[in-house]
Amino acid sequence: MARATANSVLSPQDQRLIAVLQYDARLSAEKAAAVLSLSPNTVRRRWQAMTADGTLRVVISPIARPREGGLTGAQLLHIRVRRDKLDAVARSLMAREDVPFVDITTSGDEIEAIAATEPGSRDPLVFQLLPATPAVISVEAATVLRVLRVTSEWRHKVLDAEEISTLTQGIGSGTGTAATNGSYGVETDAHERAIIDALISDARLPAATVAARTGLPESTVRRRISRLVQEGRLITQVLVNPRRLGLNLDARLRLRVRPDHLDRAGRALAAHPVVHGAFATSGPSNLSLHVWLSDPAALYDFLARDLTGLGIEAADTTIISHWAKRPW
């Protein structure tokens, strides 16, 4: 039997086991088994195996941490560099705490990054550091004006409508939605902040473990987690390499949309199954999409068919070669 590789496609059963966690991160093996018509032992064994080998992690979404005072905005950076200095510039960006995302494109001389910044500020990275770097040829910075979709809201489309309905019964309409009002973060009190902090790196920790880490009574932890889930404030993210789901192509699209179509186009495309990130931005390209697809032919179909009739005047497509840095 061929040895599985880090990018080998998971079995349909394992993909469905990952998908149910996107709808309910703290789902029990018993409920997952009932939804998927499997035995609880099979569910438990496969979740444990995928977690142990690094295939699967369930965490608190990095942009959905509790709000504390003012919120930090974000800029999408498109950086062209000398080819012989690409890795050096990427490493410098990766070392910065204010740059949680760094991607390398297939062109060999471009870096895509997301940088945290105060909206409207003269950010030193964009105004001073990058322009003063001899290896940097150009920098395009677009300020995020509205968050329309983030990766924690993306769902792998391998479940049927009845299964999804069963999974979402009793869960608030905002569950898993970090950007319903166009901003970052969730409102919490001190106890909820402590619980979310304890769940950052493993959102499936048992209530007893969370209680031990926070010093709160286990009954309080159970009650507060249940409330956070029901109110859609426990925003989780299932971490899995999309290539393991058969999605081998990661691309970013910078779209120029007519102002009278921007809101309609943004909402429609944010809801598209292939879109895992959607942001209205400043600049000549006012809508940025991040998409996962199976292959170039699927990207062609998306560009040729799904972008029509939405007032889109231009589309600039960049294909990501590899992810240099992600928040997790």
Salt bridges, closest charged atoms under 4 A:
ASP14 OD2 - ARG46 NH2 2.64
GLU30 OE2 - ARG44 NH2 2.49
GLU68 OE2 - ARG193 NE 3.88
ASP84 OD2 - ARG82 NH2 2.61
ASP98 OD2 - ARG96 NH2 2.85
ASP103 OD1 - ARG326 NH2 2.80
ASP109 OD2 - ARG80 NH2 3.23
GLU110 OE2 - HIS78 NE2 3.30
GLU112 OE2 - HIS78 ND1 2.66
GLU112 OE1 - ARG252 NH1 2.27
GLU112 OE2 - ARG254 NH1 3.05
GLU163 OE2 - ARG16 NH2 2.61
GLU187 OE2 - ARG67 NH1 2.89
ASP189 OD2 - ARG224 NH1 2.76
GLU192 OE2 - ARG224 NH1 3.92
GLU192 OE2 - ARG227 NH1 3.62
GLU192 OE1 - ARG233 NH1 3.02
ASP197 OD1 - ARG65 NH2 2.37
GLU218 OE2 - ARG222 NH2 2.65
GLU231 OE1 - ARG233 NH2 2.72
ASP250 OD1 - HIS276 NE2 3.59
ASP250 OD2 - ARG326 NH2 3.92
ASP260 OD1 - ARG258 NE 3.56
ASP260 OD1 - HIS261 ND1 3.21
ASP263 OD2 - ARG267 NE 3.02
ASP301 OD1 - ARG305 NH2 3.86
ASP306 OD2 - HIS272 NE2 3.42
GLU313 OE1 - ARG256 NE 3.59
ASP316 OD2 - ARG254 NH2 3.05
